[in-house]
């Protein structure tokens, strides 16, 4: 079992290489072992491309070794036709006699069917190796499949006395600088890992953010703007051509190049409406970055999964209060310069 865990950890490491690229597919890594040595490995590099098992099998130089090898994979091999053929068929054709799986696929199209087909073909299957770690790796995918909504990440920076900004009424007055150069870079790294990022009208007008990942190498997230009356000027940064922008509003449905306007009923709670729209667009995760009222709306509705809070040593004594969340599981605490970053979970997958 210890050896199985060792190879499964390698699968998880490989899978993480595709963070930000595999979505809305899960992150998957695969390792092929023969006589105690890794003879092949691979991971699902990008949505729509070959799966991990295919890349692992293709990496094996001597295919005769497959007939006495063990395949390790952090997620149950797929058994259905999607953008690529079923991986279980390849495993069976290759003659691999043993497969070790981290967790069953929660996708209803798979969900045990892949394992069943392997067993019916006479292949030995071991399940549940490092299952908790495998589930955490694909917490976004699991949430999307089981809860029919994106994985919600709340994020803000605050002063030591609990404020996220000074009181401002005009873009001429710049936002309070709380993050330092290191945490700003890490924030851009986070953006490359998630499919979208969301702000509301006031933040878009006062801060004029681009919401791209210019400080990190990776793809930009889809920008989501909640702007009921379409008050944000079209020349603002959030509408530039660096990324696609979804605008939830009360006025019109329209598509103009990279900007899509989506009409919602603001007479009712818009949070479930937003989640439904994002789900139908296959957007698996979203960073909710501000402002305060938007963050509070998600907290009060009780629909969020992860919270990232950066706390500086600044004391300003008055300003915009930070949101408040309670009864969380702290999973990470890191210090960068004088700032401390906390990561908490709300719903354990």
N, C-alpha and C positions, 0 to 999 in steps of 0.2 A: 504493500500500500504506500509506503514511503517513496518508493521508486515511481509509482503511478503519480503521486503528488508532484514529484520533481518534474516529470514531463508535462503534467497539466499546467504547472506554473509557466513553463516555457510556452505553452499554447496561449496562455493569457497575455504574456509579454508580447508575443507576435501579434495577437489580436489588437492590442493597443496601438500598434503602428498605424492602424487605419482610423483612429479616433478623429472624427470630423469629416471623414471621407466615405465610410461605409454606410452611414445613415441615409435612408431610413431602415436599411438592413442592419442586423446585429453585427457586432465585432466578433470575428471568429479566427482562431489560429489552429493549426494542425501540425502534428509531429509524427513521423513514422520511425519506429525503432526496430532494429533487427540485431539480435545477439548482444543486447546491451548498448548499442550505438545508434545515434541518430543518423539515419541515411537519407532523410528527406524532411522538409518542412515548408510551410507556406501559410499565408493568411489572405483573407478576403480584402483586397486592397481598396476597392472602390465599388460603390453601388452600380450594379449592372454588369460588373466584370466577374471573372471566374471566382468560385468559392474557394475557401481555404483547403479543403480536401483535394480539389483538383490541382491546385498549385503545389501541394505537398507531393502528390503522386507524380506529377510531371517533373519534380525536382530530383527524383530518384534515378540515378544513372543506370543501375542494374535492376531492371524490372523483375527479374527472377527472384530477387530477395523479398519482394512483396508477399510471396506465398508463404513466408514464415515470419512475417512482421506483425507488429501491433500498431494500429493507428490511434493516436490520442487526439481528441478534439474537444474544445470547451463547450460546444453546443451540439445537440443531436443533429446528425446529418439530414439534410432535407430529402424529402421523398416525393416532391411534386415538381411539376414544370412551372417555372416562373420565367425570369429573364435568362436563366441557364437550366440545363437538364438536372435531374435529381442526382445528388451526390451518392446516395446509397447504391444506385445502379453502377456507378464507377467503382465503388468499393467492392461490390460483388464480382464484377468483371475482372478486377485486378487480382482477385484471389486472396485478399488480405483476410487472415483467419480470426483476428481478434481486434476489437474496437473498444476503447475506453472513452466514456462520455462524461463531461462535467455536469451537464444539466439537460433536461428535456426541453425541446423547443416549445414555447408557449403559443406560437403561431398555430391557430386551429387547423391549418392545412398540413401541419406536420404532427406536433403534439403526440409523440409515441409511435406514429406510423413508420418513421425512419428506423427506429429500434426494432419494431415488429418485423419489418422487411429483412433486416440483417439477421435476426434470429431465425426467421423462416428459411433463410439461405444457409443456415448452419454455422453462422459466424458467432463467436463468443462475444458477449457484450457485458461490460462492467459500467454501471451508472453511478453518478453522485460523487465523483472524486472532486474535492474542493468546490462543492456545489455552491456554498455561500459566496465564495470569491467569484465564481462564474456568474452568479445572479447579479452581484454588485456591478461587475463589469458591464453587463447589458441591462442595467436598471432603466435606462431610457426606453429601450426596445420593449422590455417587459411591461412597463407602465403604459406605453402606447397600445400594446396588444390587449392588455387585460382591462384597462380603464377607459380605453377609447378616447384618449386625449394625449396631448404632449406632456413630456416630463417638464415640470415647472421649477426653474431655479430663480430664487429671489436674490438680488445682489445690491448692496449699497455700501458706501463708506461713511463713517461718522466720526465726530470728535469724541474726546474722552468724556465730555459732559453730555453726549447724546444728541447732537445735531448733525444733520446731513448737509446743511447749507446755511448761509446767512439769509436774512429776509431781503428779497430782491423783487423789483417790479419791472425791470428793464434789462434788455440784453446788453446795454452799455456797461452794466455792472457785472463783472465776470464772476463765475461761480467760485466758491471757496475751494482752495486747493487742499485736499485731504490726502489723496494718494501720492506716493513718491514715485520716482522714475521706475524703480523695480516693480512695484505693484501695478503701475500702469501697463508695463510690458506684459505682466502675467495676466492682466485683464484682457489684453488683446489675444493672448494665447487661448484663454477660455473661449473667446468668441469663435475661434477656428474650430473648437470642439463641438459647438452647439449649432443647431440648424437655423436659429433665429434669435433676434434680440428685440425687446419691446420698450417703448417709452410712450408718454402721453403728451398732450399739447403743450403744457407749460414748460416741460423739460426741453422739448424740441425748439421752442421759441427762445427761452432764456439762455440755453446752453449752445444751441445750434450745432449739435453733434453729428458726426458722420456715421458713427456706429459701425465702422469697418474694423479690420484687423491689420492696420497698416504697420504696426510695430512688431508683427509676427508673420512668419511664413506659413500661409495656409489660406483656405477659402474664406471669403467674407460671409457672415450670416445674412439671412434674409432680414431686412429691417421692417419692424412692425410699428406703425404709428396709430395711436388711438386719438383721433381728432374729430370730435363730434361735429363741429360746425365748419370744418376745413379752414381753420384759422392760420395754419402754418403756411407762410409764403412759399410758393413753388420754387423759388430760387434758393431756398435753404439747403444746407448740406445733406439732409436726410433724403432729398430727392435726386441727388446726383447720380451719375451712371456707374458708380463703383459697385453697386449691388441692387438687387430687386427690393422694392418697398411695397408693403401692403398697408393701406390706409383704411382703418375702420372708422366709418362716419355715419351720419344720419341723413345724408343728402342724396348720394348717387352711387350706382355701380358703373364702373368704367375702367378700361385698360388703356394706358398711354405709355407705350414703350416698356420701360422697366417698372412703371408705377401702376399698381392695381388698386382702385377704390372699391371698397366693399361696404355696402349699406347694412347697418344694423338697426334694431329697434331699441333706441336709447330710453324708451319709456319703461323698459324692463331691464333686469340685471344683464349687463353686457358680458360678464365673465363667461357664463356657460355658452353664450353665442360665439364669443371669440374662440373658445376651446373647440367648439364644433367646426367652425370654419378652418381652424388650423389642422384639425384631424382629417377633414376631407381633403386637404391639400397635402397630406402625407408629411406634415412638419412634425418631427418626432420630439423636438425639445425647444425650449424658449427660455432666454434669460430676461427676466423682468427687471429693468434697471432703473426705472423711475418715471415720474416723480413719486413723492410720498403717497399721494392718494391712490395711485395705481397699485403700488405695493400693498397698501392697506386693504384695497379691494380684494386682492387675491388672498390675503391673510384672513380677512373676515369671512370670505366665502369658504375658507377651509380647503382650498385646492392649490397645494404647492408641495414640492417634494424635497427641495434642497435649499439651503440658505447660506450665502457667502457674505460675511460682514468684515469689513476692514475698519479698525479702530486706531486713530492717531492719538498723540498726546496733547493735541490742541485743546484749549479751553476758550470758548467764545461767549458763553453765558446766555446767549439768546440767539434764536434762529428757527429753522424748520426742524421740528422734532423727528428723530429717527423712528421708523416703525418698531413695533415691539412684538416679539414672538417668544413663546414659553414652552416648557416641557419638550425640549429638543434633545436629540442624541448628538453630542459633540464628537465628530469623527476626525477633525484635524485642527491644530492650532500651530501657526507658523509666524515667526517674526521676521520682518524685512525692514532693516533700519530701525526706526523707532515705532513703526506701525506693526500691529498684530492682526493677522487674518484668521478668522474662525470659519470653519465649515461645519454645518449641522444638517442632520437629516430629519425629515418630518415623518415620512412613510418608509418603513423598512421593507425592501423588496424580498 
